[in-house]
């Protein structure tokens, strides 16, 4: 009975870690591919914004929205504000996820709410309202997988990642993946925070070389990478503006 309990803990531990790491992500339109629509630009948000709560299932304390007349200021779509009563605060808590497209990111998810803006303060959006307004929450892991076919390639954030034979930190290391000469292609084969990947090691970056593709490839390999960390933040990045 003791052995069975220990085995259950070993199996459950990575699942619990992944459940925790899946609590961070971004808010994007329900339509899957941003690249196929010219409808979206700048900071992704509905026209009337999102209601901001002081706690999950708490009270509404303001609105997160764009403000201004685009005819007078063409930068209006690139600005978003927290409006609480007469107080208006410009917000910079969003991330570029594609060319000229920025998503509001969240740092926690609980009871049908996501925590946004300053992680040290209580600002929450209601997931049901996000959905009702044509948007959805996507954790970073799923976003990386969903967008992998639309990016030129992913690269490991500093200080780099270890490519392994199995999806766990105790398995054999195949090699290190560091810098933008190591192009990472994700597969749909995933376990927990890990994804099976193909690696192409270039001699020179494909955007800045006169070598042919064949001449430029130093080697190829494949294995498993931990593509989000234990906090749920991406271990990968990509050039959002192409070459």
N, C-alpha and C positions, 0 to 999 in steps of 0.2 A: 504493500500500500504506500509506503514511504517513497519507493522508487517511482511509482506512478505519479505521485504528487510533484516530485522533483522534475520529472519529464514534462508535466503540464506547465510548470513554471518556465522551463526552458523554451517551450513552444510559444507560450503566451507573451513572454518578455518582448521579443521583437515586434509582435503585433501591437502591444501597448505603446511601444516607442513610436511605431508608425502612426498610430491613432493620434498621438500627441503631436507628431511632426506634420500631420495633415491639417492642422488648425490654422495655418497661415497661407495666404494666397492673394488673389486679386479679384476685382469685380469687372466683368466684361459683358458685352451684349450676348444674348442667348444664341444668336447666329454663331455657328462654330468658327468659320474662317473669316477673320478680319481682312485678310488679303484679297478676298473676292468681292468685297463691297467698298464702294466709294462713299457710302453713307457716313462712315465713321472718320472722325478726325479729332486730333488733339486729346483733351482729357475726356475719357469716356464717362458720361453722366447724362441722365435724362434732363430734359428742358427745365422741369420744375425741381430738380435735385432730389436728394434723399433726406428724410426726417432723421434727426440725430437724437438718440436717447441717452440718458445719464447712466443707465444700467440695462442689462438684459431684462425685458419686461418692466422697465422703469418708465419714466415720463419723458415726453418730447421736450428737448431744451433748445432746439434750433434746426437749421437746415444746412445741408452741404450742397452748394450749387454754384453755377456760373452766374456772374452779374455783369451787366453792361449792355451797350448797344453796339452790335457788331458793325453797323454802318459807320459808326464814329471811331471804333477801335477794333482793328482786325485781329488783335491779340486776345479778345474776349474768350474764344474757345480754349485758350491755353492757360486760363486763370480760373481757379476755383476757390470759394470762400466758405468759411463757417459763419453763418448768420445766427446770432443769438440775441433776440430783442433788437436794440439799436446798435449792438456791437457787431462789427464786420471784420473778420480776421482772414487774411490771405493764407492759403494752405499750400505747402510744398510736399505733402505726403502722397506721392504717386510715382510710378515708374514707367519709363518708356519701354513698351513691349514690341513695338514695330515702328516703322518709319512714321514719325509725326503722330504716333498713337500712344497715349499714356493711360495707364490704368490705376485707379485708386487701390492701394493694397491694404490688407487687413492682417492683424497680428494675433488674433485669437478668435475662436468660434465656440459659442456655447448657447444652448437653449434657443436656437433659431435666430441668434444675433451674431454679428461679427464686429470686432473691435477695430476702429480705424483711427487715423490721424496720430496723435501723440500716444505712444504705447504706455506711457506712465500716467495717463489720464483716462477717465471714463467717457469715451465717445463711442457709441454703438449704433449700428444700422440694423434694421429688421430684415432678415432674409426674405420673408414673405413679401414685403414692399419692394425689395430689389427685384424679385421675380415678376411681381405685378407690373413693374415699369419696364419690362423687357430685358432685364439683366440677370446675371447669375454669378454666384461665387464659385471660384475654381481654385483648389489648392495648388501650390507651386509645382508639386510633383506631376499632377495631371496636366497642368498647363505646359510643362516642358515636353511631355509625351505628345500632347495634342498638336503642338506647334512644330514638332521636330521636322516634319516634311516640308514646312514652309520657310525654314531658315537655311542659310548656306551651310551652317554647321555650328555645333556648340563647342565651347572651349572650357577647360577647367579653371575655376577661380584660383587665385593664389592662396596657399603655396603649391597648389596642384593636387592631384588625386592619384591613388594607387589602383591600377587595373588588376583585378583578381580573378582567379579561376572559378570561384563560387561566390554567391551573393551574401558573404559575411566577412567581417573584419579579421577573422582568424584563418581564412583560406590563403593559399599560396599567392604571392605577388608576382604578376607577369612583368610589370614595369611601371614606371611613373608617367603620368600624363600632365604636362605643364606647358603653358604658353599657347600662342595661337598658331603654332606649326603642328600641333596635335589636334586634328579635326575629329570631333566625336559625332557619330551617327547613332541615334537611339533606335531600339527595336520596340516591339510591343510586348516583349517578354520581360516581366517585372516581378520582383518579390520584395515586399516591404519598401524600403527606401532605395532599393537597388534596381538597376536596369541593365540588361545585356546590351552591349554596345559594340560597334565596329570603330576602330581607330585607324586613321590615315596619318602617318607622319610625313610631312612635307619637308623638302630641303629649303624652299623659300615659300613665303605665303602666296597662295594662288592669285591674290589680287595684285601682287607686286612682283611678277616674275615674267621672264621671257622664255622660260623653259616650257616644253610641252607638258601636258598632265602626266604622261608616262615617265618623262625624264625627271619630273619634280617629286614623284613619290619615292620616299626613302624606304618605307616599309609599311605593311598593314598588319594589324593584329585585332583580336577580339577577346572580350572577357566581360567582367561585371564591374560597374562603377556605382558608388553611392551618390546619387544625383541630387539629393537634398540632405541637409545636415539634420542633427537631432532636434533643432528648433523649427524645422520645416522650411528653412530658407534655401534657395537654389545653390548648389555647388557649381553650377554651370552658368555661362553667359554667352551671348552671341552679338554679332554686329547688327544692330537693329536697322542701320541705314545701308546695308549691303557693302559692296566693296568701296 
